[in-house]
Amino acid sequence: MKWYFAHPETDKVYARAIASSIRLSTHIETFNPFYDGKIRNPYKNDEPKDKEFCEGIMEQDLLEMSKCDGLFAILNEPSSGVAIEIYFASKILHIPVILCSENPKILNHVWLSALATSVVSSFDQLLEKLKEYQSRCQ
């Protein structure tokens, strides 16, 4: 079982620890677009980027997402990239989406709530949801 891990670029370091913890707790493989992709982003978040480079990153991420059993997102601040990934997973790929946030404005956002299969407010709840999906697939 493999899940795509969507998160803002600003949470890269935190997200790496989360992915490691999920692998240790559940043995679920994760794809973290900031660390597991073949194309690496040499740019800082606020720097202008070459369109061809951006398209390469996007295509890589969408291809990897299509190989996954689901998507989970940790989103405590607004992120257009994560919102687009959630939309694509839900409406185009029709795979489960788990949204995890400690921010009530994000948890209760109409679009995010509609697109997510499950909405949780803690890491422990996220782990439980992942384990539920894992048990259904065994």
Disulfide bonds with the S-S distance in Angstrom:
none
